[in-house]
């Protein structure tokens, strides 16, 4: 809502301002015999275009601060799912807090433990970390359940960006940043969205045409595109920055629990 309100206000002011600029530029264009008026100031106009923008900006700032507070200042209630997003050149890993819903302590000093199997540096002496689950290719979220993201970086400045959720937070080496949101539309439901279906069809038409050219050259054809939620990196973090993306699957609570139960816990990985 805040984005839409800001966009509509800016669009309205821009349209009116440009229309007036063009109108007055034409009305008072240079004509032989016309003498320009010299007006030093107009107190009423000064008051209007100072007070009204100030009020509008005050309301927008207040609304923005409230929205920011809702996103950043949240209660870590028992029902919320805790997920860590771990950034490293050039990939993402996701860590789930396990049955206790508490992430174990972690530090880059532990990355080489257990012959490199400790991929996010979990402290094996912390019992809260033994049931943690680390995944690499994709991570899953239950629909209509609050998710609290804890974000870490192994090396340089990254930025966790999930465009479809309008969520972004920097991953800063040496500190943990966080935010939360509640997914409301599953991946399967999103794929049935008429606007998205039309977009996917257009993309696949282009990919099909390009595939015909590739096949004619004896090369492999392009695979059809299918919509997925994605986690991207929004900071230029090195030569393979473009490759920092991870698939997000939003699904029912039942399907999510089944998927999570099929993953190996940290204690199982290091055995």
C-alpha positions as CSV (number, residue, x, y, z in Angstrom):
1,X,0.0,0.0,0.0
2,X,2.8,2.4,0.9
3,X,4.5,1.8,-2.5
4,X,1.2,2.3,-4.4
5,X,0.3,5.5,-2.5
6,X,3.8,6.9,-3.1
7,X,3.7,5.9,-6.8
8,X,0.3,7.5,-7.3
9,X,1.3,10.7,-5.5
10,X,4.5,11.1,-7.5
11,X,2.7,10.3,-10.8
12,X,0.0,12.9,-10.1
13,X,2.5,15.6,-9.1
14,X,4.8,14.8,-12.0
15,X,1.9,14.9,-14.5
16,X,0.5,18.2,-13.2
17,X,3.9,19.8,-13.0
18,X,4.9,18.8,-16.5
19,X,1.6,20.0,-17.9
20,X,1.9,23.4,-16.2
21,X,5.5,23.8,-17.4
22,X,4.6,23.1,-21.0
23,X,1.5,25.3,-20.8
24,X,3.3,28.3,-19.4
25,X,6.3,27.8,-21.6
26,X,3.9,28.1,-24.6
27,X,1.6,30.8,-23.2
28,X,4.5,33.1,-22.3
29,X,6.7,32.4,-25.2
30,X,8.7,35.2,-26.8
31,X,6.6,37.4,-29.1
32,X,7.6,40.7,-30.7
33,X,6.2,43.6,-28.7
34,X,5.4,41.6,-25.6
35,X,7.1,42.9,-22.4
36,X,7.8,40.5,-19.5
37,X,6.3,41.2,-16.1
38,X,8.6,41.5,-13.1
39,X,7.0,39.8,-10.1
40,X,9.3,39.6,-7.0
41,X,7.3,37.2,-4.9
42,X,3.8,36.0,-3.9
43,X,3.4,35.2,-0.2
44,X,0.3,33.1,-0.7
45,X,1.9,30.9,-3.3
46,X,5.0,30.5,-1.2
47,X,2.8,29.4,1.7
48,X,0.8,26.9,-0.4
49,X,3.7,25.1,-2.1
50,X,5.6,24.9,1.2
51,X,2.9,23.8,3.6
52,X,1.1,21.3,1.4
53,X,4.2,19.3,0.4
54,X,5.4,19.4,4.0
55,X,2.1,17.9,5.2
56,X,2.1,15.2,2.5
57,X,5.8,14.3,3.2
58,X,5.1,14.2,6.9
59,X,2.2,11.7,6.4
60,X,4.4,9.5,4.0
61,X,7.3,9.5,6.4
62,X,5.1,8.6,9.3
63,X,3.5,5.8,7.3
64,X,6.9,4.6,6.2
65,X,8.3,4.6,9.7
66,X,5.3,2.5,10.9
67,X,5.7,0.1,8.0
68,X,9.5,-0.2,8.7
69,X,8.7,-0.8,12.4
70,X,6.3,-3.6,11.5
71,X,9.0,-5.3,9.4
72,X,12.0,-4.8,11.6
73,X,10.6,-4.8,15.2
74,X,8.9,-8.2,15.6
75,X,8.2,-10.6,18.4
76,X,10.0,-13.9,18.0
77,X,6.9,-15.9,18.9
78,X,6.9,-19.7,19.1
79,X,4.9,-20.1,15.9
80,X,7.3,-18.2,13.7
81,X,9.7,-20.2,11.6
82,X,13.4,-19.2,12.0
83,X,15.6,-19.4,8.9
84,X,19.1,-18.3,8.5
85,X,20.3,-17.1,5.0
86,X,24.0,-17.6,4.7
87,X,25.9,-15.7,1.9
88,X,29.3,-16.6,0.5
89,X,31.0,-16.0,-2.8
90,X,29.0,-17.0,-4.8
91,X,26.1,-19.0,-3.4
92,X,23.4,-19.0,-0.7
93,X,22.7,-21.6,1.9
94,X,19.6,-21.7,4.2
95,X,19.7,-23.0,7.7
96,X,16.5,-24.1,9.6
97,X,16.4,-23.9,13.4
98,X,15.2,-27.6,13.8
99,X,12.7,-28.9,16.3
100,X,13.7,-26.5,19.0
101,X,13.3,-23.5,16.6
102,X,16.5,-22.0,18.0
103,X,19.5,-21.6,15.7
104,X,22.8,-22.9,17.1
105,X,25.8,-20.6,17.5
106,X,27.9,-20.3,14.3
107,X,31.2,-18.7,13.4
108,X,33.5,-18.8,10.3
109,X,36.2,-20.3,12.5
110,X,34.3,-23.6,12.4
111,X,33.9,-23.8,8.6
112,X,36.8,-26.3,8.2
113,X,35.5,-28.6,10.9
114,X,34.5,-32.2,10.0
115,X,36.4,-32.2,6.7
116,X,34.5,-29.2,5.3
117,X,31.0,-30.6,6.0
118,X,30.3,-27.8,8.4
119,X,29.3,-25.5,5.5
120,X,27.9,-22.6,7.5
121,X,30.2,-22.8,10.5
122,X,27.9,-24.2,13.2
123,X,29.4,-24.6,16.7
124,X,29.2,-28.3,17.3
125,X,29.5,-27.8,21.1
126,X,26.2,-25.9,21.1
127,X,23.3,-28.4,21.5
128,X,20.9,-25.9,19.8
129,X,22.8,-26.4,16.5
130,X,22.7,-30.2,16.4
131,X,19.1,-30.3,15.0
132,X,19.7,-27.5,12.6
133,X,19.1,-28.3,8.9
134,X,21.3,-26.7,6.1
135,X,20.1,-26.8,2.5
136,X,21.8,-25.4,-0.6
137,X,19.8,-25.8,-3.9
138,X,16.5,-24.5,-2.7
139,X,14.7,-23.7,0.5
140,X,11.0,-24.1,1.4
141,X,8.6,-21.9,3.3
142,X,5.1,-22.7,4.7
143,X,2.3,-20.5,3.4
144,X,0.5,-18.2,5.9
145,X,3.2,-18.6,8.6
146,X,5.5,-15.9,9.8
147,X,9.1,-16.4,8.9
148,X,12.0,-14.7,10.7
149,X,15.2,-14.5,8.6
150,X,18.6,-14.2,10.2
151,X,21.2,-13.1,7.6
152,X,25.0,-13.7,7.7
153,X,27.9,-13.2,5.3
154,X,31.0,-15.4,5.2
155,X,33.2,-13.0,3.3
156,X,32.1,-9.7,1.6
157,X,29.0,-7.5,1.6
158,X,26.1,-9.3,0.0
159,X,22.4,-8.4,0.1
160,X,19.5,-10.9,0.4
161,X,16.9,-9.8,-2.1
162,X,13.6,-11.6,-2.6
163,X,11.9,-9.4,-5.3
164,X,8.5,-11.2,-5.3
165,X,8.2,-10.5,-1.5
166,X,9.5,-6.9,-1.8
167,X,12.1,-7.8,0.8
168,X,15.8,-6.9,0.9
169,X,18.4,-6.8,3.7
170,X,22.2,-6.5,3.5
171,X,24.4,-9.5,4.6
172,X,27.2,-7.9,6.5
173,X,30.4,-9.8,7.5
174,X,30.7,-10.0,11.3
175,X,27.1,-9.3,12.2
176,X,23.6,-10.7,11.9
177,X,20.8,-8.7,10.2
178,X,17.2,-9.8,10.2
179,X,13.7,-9.1,9.0
180,X,10.4,-11.1,8.8
181,X,7.4,-11.6,6.5
182,X,4.6,-14.0,6.0
183,X,4.2,-15.6,2.6
184,X,0.6,-15.7,1.5
185,X,0.7,-17.2,-2.0
186,X,2.1,-20.7,-2.7
187,X,4.4,-21.3,-5.7
188,X,1.7,-23.5,-7.3
189,X,-0.9,-20.7,-6.9
190,X,1.4,-18.1,-8.3
191,X,2.0,-20.2,-11.4
192,X,-1.7,-20.1,-12.1
193,X,-1.9,-16.3,-11.9
194,X,-3.3,-15.2,-15.4
195,X,-0.8,-12.3,-15.7
196,X,2.1,-14.5,-14.8
197,X,0.9,-17.3,-17.2
198,X,0.8,-14.7,-20.0
199,X,4.4,-13.6,-19.2
200,X,5.7,-17.1,-19.0
201,X,4.1,-17.9,-22.3
202,X,5.8,-14.9,-24.0
203,X,9.2,-15.9,-22.5
204,X,8.8,-19.5,-23.7
205,X,7.8,-18.3,-27.2
206,X,11.1,-16.4,-27.4
207,X,13.0,-19.4,-25.9
208,X,11.4,-21.7,-28.4
209,X,12.4,-19.5,-31.4
210,X,15.9,-19.3,-30.1
211,X,16.0,-23.0,-29.6
212,X,15.2,-23.6,-33.2
213,X,18.3,-21.6,-34.2
214,X,20.4,-23.5,-31.7
215,X,19.1,-26.9,-33.0
216,X,19.9,-25.9,-36.5
217,X,23.5,-25.3,-35.4
218,X,23.6,-28.7,-33.8
219,X,23.5,-27.2,-30.3
220,X,21.3,-28.0,-27.3
221,X,17.9,-26.4,-27.1
222,X,16.8,-24.1,-24.2
223,X,14.7,-25.6,-21.5
224,X,11.2,-24.1,-21.0
225,X,11.0,-21.4,-18.4
226,X,8.9,-22.1,-15.3
227,X,8.2,-19.5,-12.6
228,X,9.9,-19.8,-9.2
229,X,10.3,-17.4,-6.3
230,X,14.0,-16.5,-6.0
231,X,16.5,-15.3,-3.5
232,X,19.1,-13.1,-5.3
233,X,22.1,-11.0,-4.3
234,X,21.6,-7.3,-4.7
235,X,25.2,-6.3,-4.1
236,X,28.0,-6.6,-6.7
237,X,30.1,-9.1,-4.7
238,X,32.6,-10.3,-7.2
239,X,33.1,-12.0,-10.6
240,X,30.3,-14.6,-10.2
241,X,27.8,-12.2,-8.5
242,X,25.2,-13.1,-11.2
243,X,25.2,-16.7,-10.0
244,X,24.0,-15.9,-6.5
245,X,20.4,-17.1,-6.7
246,X,18.5,-19.7,-4.8
247,X,15.0,-21.2,-5.5
248,X,12.3,-20.5,-2.9
249,X,9.3,-22.9,-2.7
250,X,6.2,-21.7,-0.9
251,X,3.9,-24.6,-0.1
252,X,1.3,-25.9,2.5
253,X,2.4,-26.5,6.1
254,X,1.9,-30.2,5.5
255,X,4.2,-30.3,2.4
256,X,6.7,-28.1,4.1
257,X,7.0,-30.4,7.2
258,X,7.3,-33.4,5.0
259,X,10.1,-31.8,3.0
260,X,11.9,-30.6,6.1
261,X,11.7,-34.1,7.7
262,X,13.5,-35.5,4.7
263,X,16.5,-33.3,5.2
264,X,19.6,-34.3,7.2
265,X,20.2,-32.5,10.5
266,X,23.7,-31.1,11.3
267,X,24.3,-34.0,13.8
268,X,23.6,-36.5,11.0
269,X,25.8,-34.7,8.5
270,X,28.9,-34.7,10.8
271,X,28.6,-38.4,11.9
